[in-house]
Amino acid sequence: MANSKIKVTFLHPRTSDTFPVELGAGTTGQKALDELVKANFIEASNGAMTYALHLQRTNTALPLAAPLAASGAEDGDKIGITETSKGAGA
């Protein structure tokens, strides 16, 4: 089971583009985002903007530090990417 993989589709935060991937059991939300940046699917986050992930099937947020599979993502799921803006305060 440690080597099991799941196939999910990431949904672009601003367009209707999708990005199907196969994730390892230990892939965290942050690692997935890093790979999506490397693949030029999304822009790198910066000081004013970060990303959040949510599981479409359950309409729940996925933590970036935990493995997506352990957080409830299953084979065939769609994972939405949301851009979040940081406030101007320090």
Residue pairs with C-beta under 8 A, 6 or more apart in sequence:
1 25
2 25
3 24
3 25
4 25
4 69
5 22
5 23
5 24
5 25
6 22
6 23
6 25
6 68
6 69
6 73
6 74
6 75
6 77
7 20
7 21
7 22
7 23
7 75
7 76
8 20
8 21
8 23
8 68
8 73
8 75
8 76
8 77
8 78
8 79
9 18
9 19
9 20
9 21
9 77
9 78
9 79
10 18
10 19
10 20
10 21
10 32
10 36
10 41
10 78
10 79
10 80
10 81
11 17
11 18
11 56
11 78
11 79
11 80
11 81
12 18
12 19
12 41
12 42
12 81
13 42
13 51
13 80
13 81
13 82
13 83
14 83
17 41
18 78
19 36
19 39
19 41
21 32
21 35
23 32
23 68
23 69
23 73
25 67
25 69
25 70
26 67
26 69
27 67
27 68
27 69
28 64
28 65
28 66
28 67
28 68
29 53
29 62
29 63
29 64
29 65
29 66
29 68
29 71
30 64
30 65
32 53
32 68
32 79
33 42
33 45
33 51
33 53
33 64
33 81
36 42
36 81
37 43
37 44
37 45
42 51
42 81
45 51
47 86
48 85
48 86
49 83
49 84
49 85
49 86
50 83
50 84
50 86
51 81
51 82
51 83
51 84
52 61
52 64
52 81
52 82
52 84
53 61
53 62
53 64
53 68
53 79
53 80
53 81
53 82
54 60
54 61
54 62
54 79
54 80
54 82
55 61
55 62
55 71
55 72
55 73
55 77
55 79
55 80
56 77
56 78
56 79
56 80
57 74
57 77
57 78
58 72
60 72
62 68
62 71
62 72
62 73
62 79
63 71
68 79
73 79
